[in-house]
């Protein structure tokens, strides 16, 4: 399918720029790539695409960026003892590294000694590496593609906001949370607000109440059809579905009206064009 509109073309162009050599990929004119350049139905690589790459790793994010099968890179953030924001999902090191204990118990110097443990089930060959800091990810990918970061520790919102502002990325980074009150704080800081909700939460949510301060509502693909449709009708401009791993899940989300896909398997979805009656294919280049 041919790309529709200059914004989609700009997004595709940005995805061809890889490595550290391309200092400031542009849209049409000047400045970093922003959400305004996203295609009609963007794909977000959840934790970099956790079924295809080591989650929340620099190598994994770089691979997802190079492959160009997602237009948004998603990662999680936590806070170290000294206030340094780092890229990590769990509260403890045990599941994804060779160490144990609380992430919040380490400082920046100690963090340099942490090494990720890639899962054996991942395709390809991956080396152990240090989990990056948020600043490192923003410096490498900020302005080259749209980013999505989850603030696992709301105490770090001020620091995250400063890192985003210092780099001129307030229109290039979604800040994600499951807490509607934290979402209000994100909005008050002048950042793009993403609110994710579980299937259980969506049963009783009234998403229209969040319209003034939520830029992206992130809904659980396991939710009932009626609950997803209610979210789509909320007036929030972007309603994306998580965490999608199969083409059938993707097609259901699009059929229910979602206009974005958050996936652990962007490569797999790219290889299977969307088949949604009455809807244009959501796969770039198809």
Residue pairs with C-beta under 8 A, 6 or more apart in sequence:
1 273
1 280
1 281
1 283
1 285
1 286
3 9
3 12
3 39
3 284
3 285
4 39
4 40
4 280
5 40
6 28
7 36
7 37
7 38
7 39
8 39
8 40
8 284
10 27
10 28
10 33
10 37
11 33
11 37
11 38
11 39
11 42
11 71
11 284
12 39
12 68
12 284
12 285
13 25
14 25
14 27
14 33
14 37
14 144
14 145
15 65
15 68
15 71
15 145
16 68
17 25
17 144
18 62
18 65
18 66
20 140
22 144
24 32
24 143
25 32
25 33
25 143
25 144
26 32
26 33
27 33
27 34
27 36
27 37
31 143
31 168
32 142
32 143
32 144
32 167
32 168
32 169
32 171
32 172
33 143
33 144
33 145
33 146
33 172
34 146
34 171
34 172
35 146
35 171
35 172
35 174
35 192
35 215
36 171
37 146
38 71
38 72
38 146
39 71
39 284
40 259
40 280
40 282
41 254
41 259
41 260
41 261
41 274
41 282
42 70
42 71
42 72
42 146
42 240
42 260
42 261
43 69
43 70
43 71
43 72
43 260
43 261
43 262
43 263
43 266
43 269
43 270
43 282
43 284
44 70
44 71
44 72
44 73
44 74
44 148
44 240
44 260
44 261
44 262
44 263
45 61
45 64
45 69
45 70
45 72
45 73
45 74
45 263
45 266
46 74
46 242
46 243
46 262
46 263
46 264
47 55
47 56
47 60
47 74
47 75
47 76
47 89
47 264
48 54
48 55
48 56
48 57
48 60
48 61
48 63
48 64
48 73
48 74
48 75
49 60
49 63
49 64
49 69
49 70
49 263
49 264
49 265
49 266
49 267
50 60
50 264
51 122
51 245
51 264
51 265
51 268
52 60
52 63
52 64
52 122
52 123
52 264
52 265
52 266
52 267
52 268
53 59
53 60
53 61
53 63
53 64
53 122
53 126
54 60
54 96
54 116
54 118
54 119
54 122
54 126
54 129
55 89
55 96
56 75
56 76
56 87
56 88
56 89
56 96
56 116
56 131
57 116
57 118
57 126
57 129
57 131
57 132
58 129
58 132
58 136
58 137
58 140
59 126
59 127
59 129
60 126
61 73
61 75
61 137
61 140
61 141
62 140
64 70
64 73
64 266
65 73
65 141
65 144
65 145
67 266
67 267
68 284
69 266
69 267
69 269
69 270
70 263
70 266
71 145
71 146
71 284
72 145
72 146
72 147
72 148
72 174
73 141
73 145
73 146
73 147
73 148
74 147
74 148
74 149
74 150
74 176
74 262
75 87
75 137
75 147
75 148
75 149
75 150
76 87
76 88
76 89
76 149
76 150
76 152
77 85
77 86
77 87
77 88
77 134
77 149
77 150
77 151
77 152
77 153
77 156
77 160
78 85
78 86
78 88
78 89
78 91
78 103
78 104
78 152
78 153
78 156
79 85
79 86
79 103
79 104
79 153
79 155
79 156
79 159
80 86
80 103
80 104
80 106
80 107
80 108
80 111
81 104
81 105
81 106
81 107
82 107
82 108
83 156
83 159
84 107
84 108
84 111
84 133
85 133
85 134
85 135
85 156
85 159
85 160
85 163
86 103
86 111
86 131
86 132
86 133
86 134
87 131
87 132
87 133
87 134
87 136
87 137
88 96
88 103
88 131
88 152
89 96
89 152
90 96
90 103
91 102
91 103
91 104
91 152
92 100
92 101
92 102
92 103
93 99
93 100
93 101
93 102
93 103
93 114
94 100
94 101
96 116
96 117
97 114
97 115
97 116
97 117
97 131
98 115
98 117
98 128
99 114
99 115
104 153
106 114
108 133
111 130
111 131
111 133
112 130
113 130
114 130
114 131
115 128
115 129
115 130
116 128
116 129
116 130
116 131
117 128
118 126
118 127
118 128
134 149
134 160
134 163
135 163
137 147
138 147
138 163
138 164
138 167
138 169
138 173
139 167
141 147
142 167
142 169
142 172
142 173
143 167
143 168
143 169
143 172
146 172
146 173
146 174
147 169
147 172
147 173
147 174
148 173
148 174
148 176
148 194
148 262
149 160
149 173
149 174
149 175
149 176
150 175
150 176
150 177
150 196
151 157
151 160
151 175
151 176
151 177
151 182
151 186
154 177
154 179
154 182
154 185
157 175
157 182
157 185
157 186
157 189
158 189
160 175
161 175
161 189
161 190
161 191
164 170
164 173
164 175
164 191
165 190
170 190
170 191
170 192
171 192
173 191
173 192
174 192
174 193
174 194
174 215
174 216
175 186
175 191
175 192
175 193
175 194
176 194
176 195
176 196
176 218
177 183
177 186
177 194
177 195
177 196
178 195
178 196
178 197
178 198
178 201
180 195
180 210
183 193
183 194
183 195
183 210
183 213
183 214
184 213
186 192
186 193
187 193
187 213
187 214
188 213
192 215
192 216
193 213
193 214
193 215
193 216
194 214
194 215
194 216
194 217
194 218
195 210
195 214
195 216
195 217
195 218
196 218
196 219
196 220
196 242
197 205
197 207
197 217
197 218
197 219
197 220
197 231
198 220
198 223
199 220
199 222
199 223
199 224
199 227
201 220
202 219
202 220
202 223
202 224
202 227
202 228
202 230
202 231
203 223
203 224
203 227
205 227
205 230
205 231
207 214
207 217
207 230
207 231
207 234
207 236
208 233
208 234
208 235
210 217
210 234
210 236
211 234
211 235
211 236
214 236
215 236
215 237
215 238
216 236
216 237
216 238
216 239
216 240
216 260
217 231
217 234
217 236
217 238
217 239
217 240
218 240
218 241
218 242
218 262
219 227
219 228
219 231
219 239
219 240
219 241
219 242
219 258
220 241
220 242
221 241
221 242
221 243
221 244
221 249
221 252
221 253
223 231
225 256
228 239
228 241
228 253
228 256
228 257
228 258
229 256
229 257
231 239
232 239
232 256
232 257
232 258
233 257
238 259
238 260
239 257
239 258
239 259
239 260
240 258
240 259
240 260
240 261
240 262
241 249
241 250
241 253
241 258
241 260
241 261
241 262
242 262
243 262
243 263
243 264
244 250
244 253
244 261
244 262
244 263
244 264
244 265
244 269
245 263
245 264
245 265
245 268
246 265
246 268
247 268
247 269
247 272
247 274
247 275
250 261
250 263
250 269
250 274
250 282
251 274
251 275
251 276
253 261
254 261
254 274
254 276
254 279
254 282
255 276
255 277
255 279
261 269
261 282
263 269
269 283
270 283
270 284
272 283
273 281
273 283
273 286
274 281
274 282
274 283
274 286
275 281
276 282
